[in-house]
């Protein structure tokens, strides 16, 4: 087994010319590079930056990099098209890069210019760069958690990596019954990536179970949202729709008032309804698209719904809002939806302790 010093000497012998050129460039320009968690970073924010970080959509992914290329060649190239807020080069233990990097610009316009100008740029003969919009993933799934695990216990376990953690949802796993799956939403891709790395490194000891930590896949997110809200996200035909039955049980506008009351008690703010009639079927059935935005909840509820107008002069949009409210209340009760309350309550207290 090699000693630490032997490993250091071996790394020093890898790509010495470009390493020396990088060191000379850093001394000449005074630029500051920081290596942490498998990546070497410039900026974030850069010197002289004032104000908030750039908006989503301002970062590009850079692929097909030769592994012996460093920042002294890349940063000046990508600075030509716009002001860089941050540049991250993914690194191996040996000191070579991993073949890809991320450049975040001060605006979306800078990212668009980088894609238009530098995609397929010949960095070397027969070496065309790949430059495309970065998918800023901010959500993780942690599957295989114990069935009896509570949300509060999970939040306590996540405290060491809770920087940027905005939302935690714990549901029955659709893959590994009877275990549970946790969905974690972070404020930025970087916060999510750091948490993913920490979870994967310590996953064998996470509650004594072997868990699977992944970026949240769109199909899994859709399945779990269906699980949380039941059929309210599906297009239900009139024959099997239970939305009208739920509305009738609660009475005209009763469901909407009950939903508003629930949101007020949870201090989430009043729900805002958006509806659009997509068509009219037999027997005066109306098909609506809807979206319900609850200010204190980070994700809007949306889907398709059928309603029937039973009285002359009824406003179909108002009937649709009542039916959607009834279904939301029903689904939240069926799922034991402490999620709305917990996301605002526990996440704001336990996570930030």
C-alpha positions, 0 to 999 in steps of 0.5 A: 500500500502506497504512503500518502507521500508516495501518492503526492509524488505520483500526482505531481508527475501527472501533467506537470507542464499544464500544472506549471502553466496554471500556477504561473497564470494564477500568480500573474492574474491574482485570480483565486481558485478554491478546490473542495469536494472534487471540484475547483472553483473560481468566483461564486461570487467573483471579486467586486460582485454586488447584489444577488446571485444570477437567476436560473438559466445563467449556467452552461455545461461544458463537456468533451474537455481534454483531461489535461486542460485547466482554468488558465485556458478555459476561463479566459475563453469563456470570459470573452462572451460575458462576465463570469459569476462562477467557474467550476472544473470537476477534478480527479484525485490525480489532478486531471480534470474529469472532462467537464465543467460549469460556467455560470454567467452574470445573466442569462444573456451571457449563457446564451452567448456562450452556447451560440459562440463556443459550442463545437469550438475547436479547443484543440484539433479534433477536440470540439467543445460541448456547450449547452444549458445546464440543468440545475437539478435541486431535488433528491430522492432517498429511497429505502428508508425504514417504514417506521421512520418519522419526518422529524427523525429524518430532519434531525439526521439531515441537519449536518447537510441542511444548508439550503434545504427547503422542503422534505417529503416522506412517502411510502416507497413505490419501489421497495415496499414497505420502506419509505422514500424521502424527497429533498428540495434545495435552494440551489444545484450546488446545495443539492449536489453537496448534500448528495455527495454527503449522503452517498458517502454516509449512506451505509450508516443512514438509519442502519439501512442501505438506501439509494440516493439519486437525483429526483427523476421526472417520472418518479416525481410524477408518480409520487405526486399522484400518490400524494394527491390521488386522482386530482392530477388525472383527467377523470371521465364524468362516469367515474368522477368523484369530484361532483360527489365531494362538492355536493357533500360540502355544498356550494362553495363550502369546499372552497371556504373549508380550503381557505380556512385550512390554509389560514389556520396553517398560515399559508395564505389564501389559495389562488385559483386559475382555471381554463375551460378546454371543452364541453362534452355531452350532458353539459359536462365541462372540462377544465384545466386548473392550477391552485397556488397556495402562497406558503407552499412551494409547488402549485397543484394543477391538473384536469377536471370535469364538472357539470353545470346543473343550473342555468346561468351558473359560472363554470369557472366557479363550479370548477373551483369548488370541485377542485377545492373539494378534491384537494381537501379529500386528497389531503385528508386521505394522504394524512397530508401533514405535508403542507403544514410540516413543510412550513412548520417543521422545516422552518424550525427543525432544519434551521436550528 
